[in-house]
Amino acid sequence: MSSLDVSMTVNGQTVTGRVEARRTLADFLRKDCAATGVHLGCEHGVCGACTVVLDGRTARSCCTLAVQADGAEVRTVEGMANGTDLHPLQEAFWARHGLQCGFCTPGILLTVQELLADNPDPSDEQIREALSGNICRCTGYQFIIDAVKDAAAVLRAAPDTRS
């Protein structure tokens, strides 16, 4: 199997590596970048646990090859917080019990962050639609909806905290 050099920016840091052509971005992020918030669930792009932000839009890292992200800007859930200060979405999920086991949470957080960047005041139905590609087996989703609505209000009041 041939190996290729890759270089990308992950959570603001330049990362380089040598990967097999078939290695997924999820595996590269987890193993080479220690971004363990990228979770592997279905490995078919269905569950949303592997969601990352790739060049400004969410993407399934289990279905993306690391070589496809060469030169890209990648953000994982580890890139949401500002040091020890949690992002308003992370705060709201904690306060509203929008997570239980936490396996799906990183993908959900990045998905709803994208939603709120596009639509700062979504309805419950719009939040549900945005989350339709993220599977959570623990919460029943209502606490997640409540957390997103709370975070949306905080972000509308202080728009500089969106990214």
C-alpha positions in Angstrom: 0.0 0.0 0.0 1.4 3.4 -0.9 1.8 6.1 1.7 1.3 9.8 1.1 2.3 13.0 3.0 -0.6 15.1 4.3 -0.6 18.5 6.0 -3.7 20.2 7.5 -4.6 22.6 10.2 -6.4 20.8 13.1 -7.9 23.0 15.7 -5.6 25.9 14.8 -2.4 23.8 14.7 -0.5 22.6 11.6 -0.3 18.8 11.5 1.7 16.8 9.1 1.9 13.0 8.7 2.4 10.1 6.3 -0.7 8.0 5.7 -1.8 5.1 3.7 -4.0 6.3 0.8 -7.1 4.5 2.3 -6.7 5.8 5.9 -9.8 7.7 7.0 -9.7 11.3 8.4 -11.3 9.9 11.6 -8.4 7.5 12.2 -5.8 10.2 11.4 -7.5 12.7 13.8 -7.8 10.2 16.6 -4.4 8.5 16.3 -2.1 11.1 14.9 -3.7 14.3 16.4 -5.1 12.9 19.7 -8.5 14.3 18.8 -10.3 11.6 20.6 -13.6 13.5 20.6 -14.0 12.2 17.0 -15.9 9.0 17.7 -16.4 6.0 15.4 -19.9 4.5 15.5 -21.3 3.1 12.3 -18.3 3.8 10.1 -20.8 4.5 7.2 -21.5 8.2 7.8 -25.0 7.5 9.2 -24.7 8.0 13.0 -22.9 11.4 13.0 -20.5 10.5 15.8 -17.5 11.2 13.6 -18.6 14.7 12.6 -15.9 17.3 12.2 -15.8 20.8 10.5 -13.9 20.6 7.3 -13.1 23.9 5.6 -16.1 25.5 7.4 -18.8 22.9 6.9 -19.6 19.7 8.8 -18.3 16.4 7.3 -18.3 12.8 8.3 -14.7 12.0 9.0 -15.3 8.2 8.8 -16.2 8.6 5.1 -13.5 11.1 4.3 -9.9 10.0 3.5 -7.1 11.8 5.3 -5.6 12.6 1.9 -8.8 14.4 0.9 -8.2 16.8 3.8 -4.7 17.6 2.7 -4.3 21.4 2.9 -7.7 21.8 4.7 -8.8 23.4 7.9 -10.2 20.8 10.3 -12.0 21.5 13.6 -13.0 18.9 16.1 -15.0 19.2 19.3 -11.7 19.8 21.0 -11.5 23.1 19.1 -14.8 24.5 20.4 -13.7 25.6 23.9 -11.5 28.6 24.4 -8.9 27.2 26.8 -10.8 26.3 29.9 -13.9 28.4 28.9 -16.5 26.2 27.3 -18.3 27.3 24.2 -21.9 28.4 24.9 -23.2 25.2 23.3 -21.0 23.1 25.6 -22.2 25.1 28.6 -25.9 24.7 27.6 -25.5 20.9 27.0 -24.0 20.6 30.5 -26.6 22.8 32.2 -29.6 21.2 30.4 -28.4 17.6 30.6 -28.2 17.4 26.8 -25.8 14.5 27.1 -25.6 11.3 29.0 -23.0 8.8 27.8 -21.4 11.5 25.6 -20.6 9.3 22.7 -22.7 11.2 20.2 -22.2 14.7 21.8 -19.2 15.9 19.9 -20.9 15.3 16.5 -24.1 16.9 17.7 -22.3 19.9 19.1 -20.5 20.6 15.8 -23.7 20.0 13.8 -25.8 22.4 15.9 -23.0 24.9 15.9 -23.2 24.9 12.1 -27.0 25.2 12.3 -26.8 28.3 14.6 -24.2 29.9 12.4 -26.7 29.6 9.5 -29.9 30.2 11.6 -29.4 32.0 14.9 -33.0 31.4 16.1 -34.1 28.0 14.9 -37.5 26.4 15.8 -37.7 23.1 17.5 -38.5 21.5 14.2 -35.5 23.1 12.5 -33.2 21.8 15.3 -34.7 18.3 14.9 -34.2 18.4 11.2 -30.5 19.5 11.6 -30.0 16.7 14.0 -31.7 14.1 11.8 -28.2 12.7 10.8 -27.0 12.3 14.4 -28.1 9.3 16.4 -28.3 9.5 20.2 -29.4 6.4 22.1 -29.5 7.9 25.6 -31.2 11.3 25.9 -34.5 11.2 23.9 -33.4 14.5 22.2 -35.7 16.9 24.2 -32.8 18.0 26.5 -30.7 18.5 23.4 -33.3 20.7 21.8 -33.6 22.7 25.1 -29.8 23.1 25.2 -29.6 24.3 21.6 -32.3 26.9 22.2 -30.6 28.1 25.4 -27.2 28.4 23.6 -28.9 30.1 20.6 -30.1 32.9 22.9 -26.7 33.3 24.5 -25.0 33.4 21.0 -27.5 36.0 19.7 -26.7 38.2 22.7 -23.0 37.8 22.2 -22.4 36.9 18.5 -18.6 37.0 18.8 -18.7 33.6 20.7 -20.2 31.7 17.7 -17.0 30.3 16.3 
